[in-house]
Amino acid sequence: VKALGAEGDGSTDDTTAIAATIAAAAAVKGAVLFPPGKYNTSGGFSLNGLNGLKILGSGPGSTVIRITHASNDLFSVGATVTSNLEIGGFTVTSDTVTRTGGWVFHVNNAYNGTGMLKKSVIRDLEITKQFNGLGIQKYEFVVLRDILMWDPVGTTGVGIRFGQKTLSNLNQ
């Protein structure tokens, strides 16, 4: 991300550079690499159909992604089958804004929709000060590994949500 203009200094808005890096990496089925630093972003990054993409940091605590928008998802997948994603190796926090909605990673697709997350790995994440953590409504062979979620301010969001059997969210 630094090669495409991200500062990672904890004060610059790195959203444009992150978006450009995701687009460039997706074109070659490559990786988005976050070196150590604090990256401020409003989020809203769609990973729809970006099969094989990797989004990797230098380790929780070393790479920190700070969501600066109150309700945007950081990363999301919608009504497209998306496979072989790998996301991990960083901390996600929102210590600059109070989150009122949004997810760190969200597969936002209805129970009877066509989109889903397949054959993907979400690993080595520290998630803190978020309204919602991981919401994956439709999936096939997804690995979650070494995920720490903690909320020092006691928000009322959802940590991890998997699946949806009916039109409502009541049968999780």
C-alpha positions as CSV (number, residue, x, y, z in Angstrom):
1,V,0.0,0.0,0.0
2,K,2.9,2.4,0.6
3,A,4.1,1.9,-3.0
4,L,0.7,3.4,-4.1
5,G,0.8,6.3,-1.7
6,A,-0.3,5.1,1.8
7,E,1.5,6.9,4.6
8,G,0.6,4.6,7.5
9,D,1.4,7.4,9.9
10,G,-1.8,7.4,11.9
11,S,-3.0,10.8,10.7
12,T,-3.2,10.7,6.9
13,D,-6.3,9.3,5.2
14,D,-5.0,6.3,3.3
15,T,-8.3,5.2,1.8
16,T,-7.5,6.2,-1.8
17,A,-4.1,4.4,-1.7
18,I,-5.6,1.2,-0.2
19,A,-8.3,1.2,-2.9
20,A,-5.7,1.6,-5.6
21,T,-3.6,-1.2,-4.2
22,I,-6.7,-3.5,-4.0
23,A,-7.5,-2.8,-7.6
24,A,-3.9,-3.4,-8.7
25,A,-3.5,-6.6,-6.8
26,A,-6.9,-7.9,-8.0
27,A,-5.8,-7.4,-11.6
28,V,-3.0,-9.9,-11.1
29,K,-4.5,-12.1,-8.4
30,G,-1.8,-10.7,-6.1
31,A,-1.5,-9.4,-2.6
32,V,-2.2,-6.2,-0.8
33,L,0.6,-5.8,1.8
34,F,0.5,-3.5,4.7
35,P,3.9,-2.9,6.3
36,P,4.0,-1.9,10.0
37,G,2.1,1.3,10.6
38,K,-1.2,2.9,11.4
39,Y,-3.5,3.2,8.3
40,N,-6.5,5.5,8.6
41,T,-9.4,4.7,6.2
42,S,-13.1,5.2,5.9
43,G,-13.3,1.6,4.6
44,G,-16.0,0.6,2.2
45,F,-13.8,-1.8,0.1
46,S,-15.7,-4.3,-2.0
47,L,-14.0,-7.6,-2.6
48,N,-16.8,-8.8,-4.8
49,G,-15.4,-11.4,-7.2
50,L,-11.8,-10.7,-6.4
51,N,-10.9,-14.4,-6.3
52,G,-7.4,-15.2,-5.0
53,L,-6.8,-11.8,-3.4
54,K,-4.7,-11.6,-0.3
55,I,-4.9,-8.7,2.2
56,L,-2.0,-9.1,4.6
57,G,-0.4,-7.1,7.4
58,S,2.8,-7.5,9.3
59,G,1.0,-8.9,12.4
60,P,-1.6,-7.7,14.9
61,G,-0.2,-4.7,16.7
62,S,2.4,-4.0,14.1
63,T,-0.1,-3.2,11.3
64,V,-3.1,-1.3,12.5
65,I,-6.0,-0.4,10.3
66,R,-8.1,2.4,11.8
67,I,-11.7,2.7,10.5
68,T,-12.6,6.4,10.6
69,H,-16.2,6.1,9.4
70,A,-18.9,5.4,11.9
71,S,-20.8,2.8,9.9
72,N,-19.0,1.7,6.8
73,D,-17.9,-2.0,6.4
74,L,-14.1,-2.2,6.1
75,F,-14.2,-5.1,3.6
76,S,-17.3,-6.6,2.1
77,V,-18.6,-9.2,-0.5
78,G,-22.1,-9.0,-1.9
79,A,-24.1,-11.0,-4.5
80,T,-21.0,-12.5,-6.2
81,V,-19.3,-15.9,-5.4
82,T,-15.9,-14.9,-4.2
83,S,-13.3,-17.5,-3.4
84,N,-9.7,-18.0,-2.2
85,L,-9.5,-14.8,-0.2
86,E,-6.9,-14.6,2.5
87,I,-7.3,-11.8,5.0
88,G,-5.1,-11.3,8.1
89,G,-2.1,-10.2,10.0
90,F,-3.3,-6.9,11.4
91,T,-5.3,-5.1,14.1
92,V,-8.6,-3.3,13.2
93,T,-9.7,-0.5,15.5
94,S,-11.7,2.6,15.5
95,D,-10.1,4.7,18.1
96,T,-10.8,7.9,16.2
97,V,-14.6,7.5,15.9
98,T,-17.5,5.8,17.7
99,R,-18.8,3.0,15.5
100,T,-22.6,2.8,15.1
101,G,-22.7,0.1,12.5
102,G,-20.7,-1.7,9.8
103,W,-18.5,-4.8,9.9
104,V,-14.8,-5.4,9.7
105,F,-15.6,-8.1,7.1
106,H,-19.1,-8.7,5.8
107,V,-20.5,-11.2,3.3
108,N,-23.7,-9.3,2.8
109,N,-26.0,-11.6,0.8
110,A,-29.5,-12.9,1.5
111,Y,-29.9,-16.6,2.5
112,N,-31.3,-17.4,-1.0
113,G,-29.0,-15.1,-2.9
114,T,-26.3,-16.1,-5.3
115,G,-23.2,-14.6,-3.6
116,M,-21.1,-16.4,-1.0
117,L,-17.6,-16.7,0.3
118,K,-15.8,-19.9,-0.6
119,K,-12.5,-21.6,0.2
120,S,-11.1,-18.6,2.1
121,V,-9.1,-17.9,5.2
122,I,-9.5,-15.1,7.8
123,R,-6.6,-15.3,10.3
124,D,-4.4,-13.5,12.8
125,L,-6.7,-10.6,13.5
126,E,-7.2,-8.4,16.5
127,I,-10.5,-6.6,16.3
128,T,-11.3,-3.9,18.8
129,K,-13.6,-0.9,19.3
130,Q,-16.0,-2.1,16.5
131,F,-19.7,-2.2,16.4
132,N,-19.6,-5.6,14.5
133,G,-16.8,-7.9,13.8
134,L,-17.2,-10.6,11.1
135,G,-20.6,-11.2,9.4
136,I,-20.6,-14.1,6.9
137,Q,-24.1,-14.9,5.9
138,K,-23.3,-17.4,3.1
139,Y,-20.2,-19.5,3.0
140,E,-18.5,-22.7,1.9
141,F,-15.2,-23.9,3.5
142,V,-14.1,-20.8,5.3
143,V,-11.4,-21.0,7.9
144,L,-11.2,-18.6,10.9
145,R,-8.0,-18.9,12.9
146,D,-6.4,-16.8,15.7
147,I,-8.9,-14.0,15.9
148,L,-9.0,-11.9,19.1
149,M,-12.0,-9.6,19.5
150,W,-12.3,-7.3,22.5
151,D,-14.3,-4.3,23.2
152,P,-13.1,-2.0,26.0
153,V,-16.1,0.3,25.7
154,G,-18.9,-2.3,25.7
155,T,-20.8,-1.6,22.5
156,T,-23.9,-3.7,21.7
157,G,-22.8,-5.0,18.3
158,V,-22.2,-8.6,17.1
159,G,-18.8,-10.2,17.3
160,I,-19.1,-13.1,14.8
161,R,-22.3,-14.0,12.8
162,F,-22.5,-17.0,10.5
163,G,-25.3,-18.1,8.3
164,Q,-28.9,-17.1,7.8
165,K,-31.7,-19.7,7.3
166,T,-34.7,-17.4,6.8
167,L,-35.4,-14.0,5.5
168,S,-35.1,-12.6,9.0
169,N,-31.9,-12.6,11.0
170,L,-33.6,-14.5,13.9
171,N,-32.3,-18.0,13.0
172,Q,-28.6,-17.4,13.2
